[in-house]
Amino acid sequence: MKRTSALIIVAPMALAIIALLVLPLLVDKDKIVDLAAAMLREQTGATLAIGGDIGLRLFPGVGVSLEDVSLTMPEERQPAMRVRSLQLGLQLLPLLSREVAIERLELTGLEYQVAATAPEDKVDTGTLSDAQLDAYYAQRRRERGSATSTAGVLAIPLALNVATLKVDDSRLVLEDAGGNAPTIIELRRFQARDLNLQGRPVSLEAEVDIPGERLLRLDVAATLLADQGQQLLDIEDLELTASGAAAEPVKLAASGRAQLERQAVALQLEVELGATRGQGNVAYTALESPVITADMHFNRFDPAILALAGPDAAPATDSQGDGDGDTPLPLAGLRDLDTRATLVIDEAVLAGHKLRNVQLQLRALEGVIEVQPLRAELYGGQVVAQATFNGRHNTATLTTTGTVDDLDIAAALAGAARPALATGRASLKWDLQAAGRTRNQLVSALAGPISLQTSEVVLQDIAIQRLLCEAVALTNKETLSAQFPATTHFQALAADLRLGDGTAHLQPLRAELDHIGLTGTGSYTLLEGDFDATFKARLSPGLESLDRACRVSKRLTAIDWPLDCKGNIEGEPTQWCKVDTAQIVRDLSVNEAQRKIEKKAGKLLEKLFN
């Protein structure tokens, strides 16, 4: 007999024998339930209960349908899971040995209750003294050093070896240990294939809604490999899209490995939020320091992209901010950070200022944030800066040093939302310190030197040459006839400033204009924006080239011409400065009297010696 003919005869006979052996088992619904319950108890320790109908299907495949199913986890009195409807697709051959192998598991109306864990003793560091804070940091270091790993966390979720798991119209209820309303996570759709602990790929897809003030929707697709023996979870591919938390959807792609006993995960990340793209490596280690390590490259960064979606986003964000600057600094939150980050950002917008090619290294630990160093391009200039913010104790300190070379003044003023008062280039160097408990206290306490060098500076709406020429013409008893520009062009401008008590003191300012030299001192209040400065102008005979009426005689070059500037940075520039003509008249009178005395004295000496 040919082989093919034998198979045609033998195959139906084999199937008939199998059906005769399995049929008594399938007809007994209770036995099916008992087998399933026993398998669950053996694999997970959970207890299965069925309160509704039980249905069996033999063709086209073996299946079991259950209604009103509950599952109680080990050491729990109340069911942790309830299911409105459950559909089981069973593999035929394992039933011959009285075992249940699940080909398909479909759950509808699942409600999974996650019991509240005992709340951790969260320390409010804002209420501790400096000595208590030091003890708190030392205790936290000891706890981290003695922390133990968690084993076996993969056992329950993947122990069933389900070929296909599908969950619809379900939710997770996360109870709150403080007795508040639970957090509900709506599981609109979840599907997994080949759940196992033997390192075979497990594919997952999910659509999740998290209700709140704004609905957060998550769409997830992933491929995982789980190894129970090694307690490893390899993330071959993870794609997540979050909508509703930000003005635009957040897209994340990741791959990496989670070491569950060490509570550590290392990921290669790609992030997309609107026009923002980021990629790099992020690691989390719960039992080691730093807890978070990041090495990321972003094409741009703007805090505005983090604003919540919707028309009320901006007001809500502002209401949470430190509007008047007198709110205590958020030191408690900073003290929980344990992060090391290396960041490269092609373009960043910070406080309205646009920086390019930003490179920085950051370390945050126990309330201390160090930036060592920061390099960036700012308005055409180069920035190199270091800063340390120390919030370990109740009074925070700030130290910063740095330089800015060849900054575009007009662009900087525009970025600071200031009037376009000047154009030109500037270079700065600073070494500053401050201490305080609020933002305003830190600003007011800033102390240290700042040096300023400029080139090609033009002041807008302030005509210093016209002001001085008007005063000269007045002494000449004439009237100006030439048209003067409404600006001031400086050939050179430099200043040394010292910050202290919330004020920037000019010590001094030096400037050169055509035929005019200026020196001056003054002050500028950092918070209010008020300034008060007095300058002394020295005139040269070449001033006459601007207008015949402002010709400068020898007696006019011998005195200091006082120029007083006073006002607020938000005020009208044309009203800021004026020439003190009364002082000029007094100085001229003194000089004239001195000249006459010297002339008479000279004649007396001449007669005496002759």
C-alpha positions as CSV (number, residue, x, y, z in Angstrom):
1,M,0.0,0.0,0.0
2,K,1.3,3.4,-0.9
3,R,2.3,5.8,2.0
4,T,-0.3,8.4,0.9
5,S,-3.1,5.8,0.9
6,A,-2.1,4.7,4.4
7,L,-2.3,8.3,5.7
8,I,-5.8,8.7,4.3
9,I,-7.0,5.7,6.2
10,V,-5.0,6.1,9.4
11,A,-5.6,9.9,10.0
12,P,-9.4,9.7,10.4
13,M,-9.0,6.6,12.6
14,A,-6.6,8.5,14.9
15,L,-8.9,11.5,15.1
16,A,-11.8,9.2,16.0
17,I,-9.8,7.6,18.8
18,I,-8.8,11.0,20.2
19,A,-12.4,12.2,20.1
20,L,-13.6,9.1,22.0
21,L,-10.9,9.6,24.7
22,V,-11.5,13.4,25.1
23,L,-15.3,13.5,24.8
24,P,-16.1,12.4,28.4
25,L,-13.7,15.1,29.6
26,L,-15.3,17.8,27.5
27,V,-18.8,16.9,28.5
28,D,-18.0,17.4,32.2
29,K,-18.0,21.2,32.6
30,D,-17.2,21.1,36.3
31,K,-14.1,19.0,35.5
32,I,-12.9,21.6,33.1
33,V,-13.4,24.4,35.7
34,D,-11.6,22.3,38.3
35,L,-8.7,21.7,36.0
36,A,-8.4,25.4,35.2
37,A,-8.7,26.4,38.8
38,A,-6.1,23.8,39.8
39,M,-3.7,25.0,37.1
40,L,-4.1,28.6,38.2
41,R,-3.5,27.7,41.9
42,E,-0.5,25.7,41.1
43,Q,1.1,28.3,38.8
44,T,0.2,31.5,40.6
45,G,-1.4,30.6,43.9
46,A,-4.6,32.4,42.9
47,T,-8.2,31.1,43.6
48,L,-10.7,31.0,40.7
49,A,-14.4,31.3,41.3
50,I,-17.3,31.3,38.7
51,G,-20.7,32.8,39.5
52,G,-22.3,32.7,36.1
53,D,-22.9,30.3,33.2
54,I,-20.3,27.9,31.8
55,G,-20.3,27.1,28.1
56,L,-18.4,24.5,26.1
57,R,-17.7,24.4,22.4
58,L,-16.3,21.4,20.5
59,F,-16.2,22.7,17.0
60,P,-14.5,24.2,15.1
61,G,-12.2,24.2,18.2
62,V,-12.3,23.4,21.8
63,G,-13.5,26.3,23.9
64,V,-14.9,27.3,27.2
65,S,-16.9,30.5,28.0
66,L,-17.4,31.7,31.5
67,E,-19.4,34.6,33.0
68,D,-19.0,36.5,36.3
69,V,-15.5,35.2,37.0
70,S,-13.5,36.3,40.0
71,L,-9.9,35.7,40.9
72,T,-8.4,36.1,44.4
73,M,-4.7,36.5,44.7
74,P,-2.7,34.8,47.4
75,E,-3.0,36.3,50.9
76,E,-6.0,38.5,49.8
77,R,-9.5,38.1,51.2
78,Q,-11.3,40.0,48.5
79,P,-11.2,39.1,44.8
80,A,-8.5,41.2,43.1
81,M,-10.0,40.6,39.7
82,R,-13.5,40.3,38.3
83,V,-14.5,39.5,34.7
84,R,-17.9,40.0,33.1
85,S,-17.1,37.5,30.4
86,L,-14.2,35.1,29.7
87,Q,-13.6,33.1,26.6
88,L,-11.0,30.3,26.7
89,G,-9.6,28.5,23.6
90,L,-8.0,25.3,24.7
91,Q,-5.3,23.1,23.0
92,L,-6.6,19.6,22.4
93,L,-3.7,17.3,22.9
94,P,-2.8,18.5,26.5
95,L,-6.3,17.6,27.6
96,L,-5.4,14.0,27.0
97,S,-3.1,14.2,30.0
98,R,-5.7,16.1,32.0
99,E,-3.8,19.4,31.6
100,V,-5.1,22.8,30.3
101,A,-3.1,24.6,27.7
102,I,-4.6,28.0,26.7
103,E,-4.6,28.8,23.0
104,R,-6.7,32.0,23.4
105,L,-7.9,33.9,26.4
106,E,-10.4,36.8,25.9
107,L,-11.6,39.0,28.8
108,T,-14.4,41.5,28.5
109,G,-15.4,43.8,31.4
110,L,-12.3,43.1,33.5
111,E,-11.9,45.0,36.7
112,Y,-8.5,44.5,38.4
113,Q,-8.3,45.9,41.9
114,V,-4.8,46.8,43.0
115,A,-4.7,46.9,46.8
116,A,-3.1,50.0,48.4
117,T,0.3,49.5,49.9
118,A,1.2,51.0,53.2
119,P,2.2,54.6,52.6
120,E,5.9,55.3,52.9
121,D,6.9,57.6,55.7
122,K,7.4,60.5,53.4
123,V,9.6,63.1,55.1
124,D,8.6,66.7,54.6
125,T,12.1,68.1,54.4
126,G,10.7,71.7,54.4
127,T,10.0,71.3,58.1
128,L,13.5,70.1,59.1
129,S,16.3,72.1,60.6
130,D,19.7,72.1,58.9
131,A,21.1,69.5,61.3
132,Q,18.0,67.3,60.8
133,L,18.5,67.6,57.0
134,D,22.1,66.4,57.3
135,A,20.9,63.4,59.3
136,Y,18.2,62.8,56.8
137,Y,20.7,62.6,53.9
138,A,22.9,60.3,55.8
139,Q,20.0,58.0,56.7
140,R,18.9,57.9,53.0
141,R,22.4,56.9,51.9
142,R,22.5,54.1,54.5
143,E,19.1,52.8,53.3
144,R,20.1,52.8,49.7
145,G,23.3,50.9,50.6
146,S,21.3,48.2,52.4
147,A,18.3,48.0,50.0
148,T,17.5,44.5,48.8
149,S,16.4,43.4,45.3
150,T,12.9,42.0,44.5
151,A,12.8,38.5,43.0
152,G,10.1,36.6,41.2
153,V,8.2,39.6,39.9
154,L,7.8,37.9,36.5
155,A,6.2,34.8,37.8
156,I,2.5,35.8,38.0
157,P,2.1,38.0,34.9
158,L,3.5,35.5,32.4
159,A,3.3,32.1,34.0
160,L,0.1,31.0,32.2
161,N,1.8,30.5,28.8
162,V,-1.2,31.9,26.9
163,A,-0.8,31.9,23.2
164,T,-3.1,34.9,22.7
165,L,-4.5,37.2,25.5
166,K,-7.1,39.8,24.6
167,V,-8.7,42.3,27.0
168,D,-11.5,44.8,26.1
169,D,-13.7,47.3,28.0
170,S,-11.8,46.9,31.2
171,R,-10.1,48.9,33.9
172,L,-7.5,48.9,36.7
173,V,-8.5,50.4,40.0
174,L,-5.5,51.6,42.0
175,E,-6.6,52.0,45.6
176,D,-5.2,55.0,47.6
177,A,-3.6,54.2,51.0
178,G,-4.8,57.5,52.4
179,G,-8.4,56.7,51.8
180,N,-8.8,59.1,48.9
181,A,-10.7,58.2,45.7
182,P,-8.9,55.4,43.8
183,T,-7.1,56.1,40.5
184,I,-8.8,54.4,37.6
185,I,-7.0,53.4,34.4
186,E,-9.4,52.5,31.6
187,L,-8.0,49.6,29.5
188,R,-9.8,50.1,26.2
189,R,-7.9,47.4,24.4
190,F,-5.1,45.0,25.3
191,Q,-3.7,42.2,23.3
192,A,-0.7,40.0,23.9
193,R,0.7,37.0,22.0
194,D,2.8,34.0,23.3
195,L,3.0,35.0,27.0
196,N,5.9,33.0,28.3
197,L,8.9,33.0,30.6
198,Q,11.2,31.1,28.3
199,G,12.7,34.0,26.4
200,R,10.5,33.8,23.4
201,P,9.2,37.1,21.9
202,V,6.0,38.4,23.5
203,S,4.2,41.0,21.5
204,L,1.9,43.5,23.3
205,E,-0.6,46.1,22.1
206,A,-2.7,48.4,24.3
207,E,-4.9,51.4,24.3
208,V,-5.2,53.0,27.7
209,D,-7.2,56.0,29.0
210,I,-6.3,57.7,32.3
211,P,-9.1,60.1,33.3
212,G,-8.3,63.3,35.1
213,E,-8.6,67.0,34.6
214,R,-7.4,66.2,31.1
215,L,-7.8,62.8,29.6
216,L,-4.5,61.1,29.0
217,R,-4.5,58.5,26.3
218,L,-1.7,56.0,25.8
219,D,-1.2,53.8,22.7
220,V,1.5,51.1,23.3
221,A,3.0,48.5,21.1
222,A,6.0,46.4,22.3
223,T,7.9,43.2,21.8
224,L,9.4,41.7,25.0
225,L,11.5,38.7,26.0
226,A,11.2,37.5,29.6
227,D,13.6,35.2,31.3
228,Q,12.3,34.1,34.7
229,G,15.5,32.4,35.8
230,Q,17.6,35.5,35.2
231,Q,14.8,37.9,36.1
232,L,15.5,39.8,32.9
233,L,13.1,41.6,30.6
234,D,14.5,42.5,27.2
235,I,12.6,45.3,25.5
236,E,13.3,44.6,21.8
237,D,10.9,47.3,20.6
238,L,8.6,49.7,22.4
239,E,6.5,52.4,20.8
240,L,4.3,54.7,22.9
241,T,2.2,57.6,22.0
242,A,0.7,59.8,24.8
243,S,-2.0,62.3,23.9
244,G,-3.6,64.9,26.2
245,A,-0.8,65.6,28.6
246,A,0.9,68.1,26.4
247,A,-0.2,70.4,23.6
248,E,0.9,67.9,21.1
249,P,1.2,64.1,21.3
250,V,4.4,62.7,22.8
251,K,5.9,59.8,20.8
252,L,8.5,57.5,22.4
253,A,10.4,54.6,20.9
254,A,12.7,52.5,23.1
255,S,14.7,49.4,23.4
256,G,16.8,48.0,26.2
257,R,16.9,45.7,29.2
258,A,15.3,45.6,32.6
259,Q,17.1,43.7,35.4
260,L,14.3,43.1,37.8
261,E,16.2,41.9,40.8
262,R,18.4,45.0,40.7
263,Q,15.4,47.2,39.9
264,A,17.4,48.7,37.0
265,V,16.5,49.4,33.4
266,A,18.7,50.8,30.6
267,L,17.0,52.1,27.5
268,Q,17.9,53.6,24.2
269,L,15.3,56.3,23.6
270,E,13.9,58.3,20.8
271,V,11.4,61.1,21.8
272,E,9.2,63.2,19.6
273,L,7.0,66.1,20.7
274,G,5.8,68.3,17.9
275,A,8.9,69.7,16.3
276,T,11.1,68.5,19.1
277,R,13.2,65.4,18.6
278,G,15.5,63.7,21.1
279,Q,17.6,60.5,21.2
280,G,20.1,59.0,23.5
281,N,20.4,56.7,26.5
282,V,18.6,56.7,29.8
283,A,19.3,54.4,32.8
284,Y,17.3,54.0,36.0
285,T,18.7,52.2,39.1
286,A,16.6,52.2,42.2
287,L,19.2,50.8,44.5
288,E,22.2,52.8,43.3
289,S,23.3,56.4,42.9
290,P,22.7,58.2,40.6
291,V,19.2,56.9,40.3
292,I,18.8,58.4,36.8
293,T,21.6,58.7,34.3
294,A,20.9,60.4,30.9
295,D,22.9,61.1,27.8
296,M,20.6,62.8,25.4
297,H,20.7,64.9,22.3
298,F,17.7,67.2,21.4
299,N,17.2,69.3,18.3
300,R,15.3,71.9,20.4
301,F,13.9,72.5,23.8
302,D,11.2,75.0,24.9
303,P,9.4,74.8,28.2
304,A,6.3,76.0,26.4
305,I,6.0,72.5,24.8
306,L,5.3,71.1,28.3
307,A,2.2,73.2,28.8
308,L,-1.0,71.2,29.2
309,A,-3.3,71.1,26.2
310,G,-6.4,73.3,26.1
311,P,-7.2,76.9,26.4
312,D,-6.7,77.0,30.1
313,A,-3.2,75.6,29.9
314,A,-1.3,78.9,30.2
315,P,-3.3,80.4,33.1
316,A,-3.1,77.1,35.0
317,T,0.7,77.0,34.5
318,D,1.1,80.6,35.7
319,S,-1.0,80.0,38.8
320,Q,1.3,77.3,39.9
321,G,4.3,79.5,39.4
322,D,6.1,81.9,41.6
323,G,4.4,85.1,40.4
324,D,5.8,87.6,42.9
325,G,9.0,85.8,43.6
326,D,8.4,85.6,47.4
327,T,7.1,82.0,47.5
328,P,9.6,79.7,49.2
329,L,11.9,77.9,46.8
330,P,10.8,74.3,46.0
331,L,13.7,72.8,47.8
332,A,11.8,69.6,49.0
333,G,11.3,68.5,45.4
334,L,15.0,69.2,44.5
335,R,16.2,67.1,47.4
336,D,14.6,64.0,46.0
337,L,16.6,64.3,42.7
338,D,19.5,61.9,42.2
339,T,20.4,62.5,38.5
340,R,23.4,62.8,36.3
341,A,22.8,64.1,32.8
342,T,24.8,65.0,29.8
343,L,22.7,67.1,27.3
344,V,23.3,68.4,23.9
345,I,20.6,70.7,22.5
346,D,20.7,72.3,19.1
347,E,18.3,75.1,20.1
348,A,16.9,76.0,23.5
349,V,14.5,78.7,24.7
350,L,15.0,79.6,28.3
351,A,13.2,82.6,29.9
352,G,12.6,84.0,26.4
353,H,16.2,83.7,25.4
354,K,17.3,81.5,22.5
355,L,20.5,79.5,22.9
356,R,22.1,77.4,20.2
357,N,24.5,74.5,20.3
358,V,24.0,74.0,24.1
359,Q,26.2,71.5,25.8
360,L,26.0,70.9,29.6
361,Q,26.8,68.4,32.2
362,L,24.4,68.3,35.2
363,R,24.5,66.5,38.6
364,A,21.7,66.7,41.1
365,L,22.0,65.1,44.5
366,E,20.5,65.9,47.9
367,G,19.4,69.3,46.9
368,V,22.6,70.4,45.2
369,I,22.5,71.0,41.4
370,E,25.8,71.5,39.7
371,V,26.2,72.6,36.1
372,Q,29.8,72.0,35.1
373,P,30.1,73.5,32.5
374,L,27.5,75.1,30.2
375,R,28.6,76.1,26.7
376,A,26.3,77.7,24.2
377,E,25.8,80.3,21.5
378,L,23.7,83.3,22.7
379,Y,22.7,86.0,20.3
380,G,25.7,85.5,18.2
381,G,28.1,85.4,21.2
382,Q,29.7,82.5,23.0
383,V,28.7,81.6,26.6
384,V,30.8,79.6,29.0
385,A,29.4,79.3,32.5
386,Q,29.5,77.2,35.7
387,A,26.9,77.3,38.4
388,T,26.1,75.5,41.7
389,F,22.7,75.8,43.4
390,N,22.9,74.4,46.9
391,G,19.5,73.6,48.4
392,R,20.7,71.1,51.0
393,H,19.7,73.4,53.8
394,N,16.8,75.8,54.4
395,T,18.7,78.8,53.0
396,A,19.8,78.1,49.5
397,T,23.0,79.4,48.0
398,L,24.0,80.1,44.4
399,T,27.4,80.6,42.9
400,T,28.1,81.2,39.3
401,T,31.0,82.3,37.1
402,G,31.2,82.7,33.4
403,T,31.8,84.8,30.3
404,V,29.8,86.0,27.3
405,D,31.8,87.1,24.3
406,D,30.5,89.3,21.4
407,L,26.8,89.3,22.3
408,D,24.3,91.1,20.0
409,I,22.8,93.7,22.3
410,A,19.7,94.4,20.3
411,A,18.8,90.7,20.1
412,A,19.4,90.2,23.8
413,L,17.1,93.1,24.7
414,A,14.4,91.7,22.4
415,G,14.8,88.2,24.0
416,A,14.3,89.8,27.4
417,A,11.2,91.6,26.2
418,R,12.9,94.9,26.8
419,P,12.5,98.0,24.6
420,A,15.1,98.3,21.8
421,L,17.2,100.8,23.7
422,A,20.6,99.9,22.1
423,T,22.4,98.1,19.3
424,G,26.0,96.9,19.2
425,R,28.1,94.1,20.7
426,A,28.9,93.4,24.3
427,S,31.2,91.0,26.3
428,L,30.6,90.2,29.9
429,K,32.5,88.4,32.7
430,W,31.0,87.7,36.1
431,D,31.7,86.0,39.4
432,L,28.5,86.1,41.6
433,Q,27.2,84.6,44.8
434,A,23.8,84.7,46.5
435,A,21.8,83.2,49.4
436,G,18.1,83.2,50.2
437,R,14.9,81.3,50.7
438,T,12.9,82.8,47.8
439,R,13.7,83.8,44.3
440,N,13.5,87.5,45.1
441,Q,15.9,87.0,48.1
442,L,18.4,85.2,45.8
443,V,18.2,88.1,43.3
444,S,18.5,90.7,46.0
445,A,21.5,88.9,47.6
446,L,23.5,88.6,44.4
447,A,27.0,89.9,45.1
448,G,30.2,90.1,43.1
449,P,31.8,91.8,40.1
450,I,30.6,92.1,36.5
451,S,32.8,93.6,33.9
452,L,31.4,95.0,30.6
453,Q,33.1,95.7,27.3
454,T,31.3,96.9,24.2
455,S,31.8,97.9,20.6
456,E,29.7,99.9,18.1
457,V,27.1,100.7,20.7
458,V,24.3,103.0,19.7
459,L,21.7,104.3,22.2
460,Q,18.3,104.8,20.8
461,D,16.1,107.8,21.7
462,I,18.9,109.3,23.8
463,A,20.8,112.1,22.1
464,I,23.7,112.9,24.5
465,Q,25.6,115.1,22.0
466,R,22.5,117.2,21.4
467,L,22.0,117.7,25.1
468,L,25.5,118.8,25.6
469,C,25.5,121.0,22.5
470,E,22.4,122.7,23.8
471,A,24.1,123.5,27.0
472,V,27.2,124.8,25.2
473,A,25.0,127.0,23.0
474,L,23.3,128.4,26.1
475,T,26.7,129.5,27.5
476,N,27.5,131.0,24.1
477,K,24.1,132.7,24.1
478,E,23.3,131.2,20.8
479,T,20.8,128.7,19.3
480,L,21.5,125.4,17.6
481,S,20.7,125.3,13.9
482,A,21.9,121.8,12.9
483,Q,19.8,118.7,12.9
484,F,21.1,116.2,15.5
485,P,20.3,112.5,15.4
486,A,18.0,111.1,18.1
487,T,20.7,108.5,19.0
488,T,24.1,108.4,20.6
489,H,27.0,106.6,18.9
490,F,29.7,105.5,21.3
491,Q,33.2,105.0,20.0
492,A,34.0,103.0,23.2
493,L,32.0,102.0,26.3
494,A,33.1,99.9,29.2
495,A,31.9,99.5,32.8
496,D,32.8,97.8,36.0
497,L,29.8,96.8,38.1
498,R,29.5,95.3,41.5
499,L,26.3,93.6,42.7
500,G,25.2,93.9,46.3
501,D,22.0,94.5,48.3
502,G,19.9,94.0,45.2
503,T,21.7,96.8,43.4
504,A,24.2,96.9,40.5
505,H,26.7,99.7,41.2
506,L,28.6,101.4,38.4
507,Q,32.3,101.6,39.5
508,P,32.7,103.4,37.1
509,L,31.4,103.7,33.5
510,R,33.8,105.0,30.9
511,A,32.7,106.1,27.4
512,E,34.0,108.0,24.4
513,L,31.8,109.8,21.8
514,D,32.9,112.1,19.0
515,H,34.6,115.1,20.8
516,I,33.1,114.0,24.2
517,G,34.5,111.8,27.0
518,L,32.3,110.5,29.7
519,T,32.9,109.0,33.2
520,G,30.2,108.2,35.6
521,T,28.9,106.3,38.6
522,G,25.4,105.2,39.4
523,S,23.1,102.3,40.5
524,Y,20.5,100.0,39.1
525,T,18.0,98.1,41.3
526,L,17.6,94.5,40.1
527,L,14.0,93.9,41.1
528,E,12.4,97.3,40.5
529,G,14.5,98.4,37.4
530,D,15.2,101.9,38.8
531,F,18.4,103.6,37.9
532,D,20.2,106.7,38.9
533,A,23.5,107.8,37.4
534,T,25.6,110.9,37.2
535,F,28.2,111.3,34.4
536,K,30.9,113.9,33.9
537,A,31.5,115.0,30.3
538,R,34.7,116.5,29.0
539,L,34.4,118.4,25.8
540,S,36.9,119.0,23.0
541,P,37.0,121.9,20.5
542,G,36.1,119.6,17.7
543,L,32.5,119.7,19.0
544,E,32.1,122.8,16.9
545,S,31.9,120.6,13.8
546,L,28.5,119.5,14.8
547,D,27.1,123.0,15.1
548,R,28.7,126.5,15.1
549,A,26.7,127.3,18.2
550,C,28.3,124.6,20.3
551,R,31.9,125.8,19.7
552,V,34.0,125.1,22.8
553,S,36.4,127.6,24.1
554,K,39.3,126.9,26.3
555,R,37.3,127.9,29.4
556,L,34.6,125.3,28.5
557,T,37.0,122.5,28.1
558,A,38.4,123.1,31.6
559,I,35.2,122.0,33.4
560,D,33.2,118.8,33.9
561,W,29.8,118.9,32.2
562,P,27.3,117.1,34.5
563,L,24.9,114.7,32.8
564,D,22.3,113.2,35.1
565,C,20.2,110.1,34.1
566,K,17.5,108.8,36.2
567,G,14.3,106.7,35.7
568,N,13.0,103.2,35.3
569,I,14.0,100.8,32.6
570,E,10.3,100.6,31.5
571,G,10.0,104.4,31.2
572,E,10.4,106.8,28.3
573,P,14.1,107.0,27.3
574,T,13.8,110.6,26.1
575,Q,13.0,111.7,29.6
576,W,15.8,110.0,31.3
577,C,18.8,112.3,30.9
578,K,19.4,116.0,31.2
579,V,22.4,118.4,31.5
580,D,22.7,120.2,34.8
581,T,23.2,123.8,33.4
582,A,23.1,125.4,36.8
583,Q,26.1,123.4,37.8
584,I,27.9,124.4,34.6
585,V,27.3,128.1,35.3
586,R,28.7,127.6,38.8
587,D,31.7,125.8,37.5
588,L,32.3,128.4,34.9
589,S,32.0,131.2,37.5
590,V,34.5,129.4,39.7
591,N,36.9,128.8,36.8
592,E,36.6,132.5,35.7
593,A,37.3,133.7,39.2
594,Q,40.2,131.3,39.5
595,R,41.5,132.5,36.1
596,K,41.3,136.2,37.2
597,I,43.0,135.4,40.5
598,E,45.8,133.5,38.7
599,K,46.1,136.4,36.2
600,K,46.5,139.0,39.0
601,A,48.9,136.8,40.9
602,G,50.9,136.4,37.8
603,K,51.2,140.2,37.3
604,L,52.2,140.7,41.0
605,L,54.9,138.0,40.6
606,E,56.1,139.6,37.4
607,K,56.4,143.0,39.1
608,L,58.1,141.5,42.1
609,F,60.8,139.7,40.2
610,N,61.3,142.6,37.7
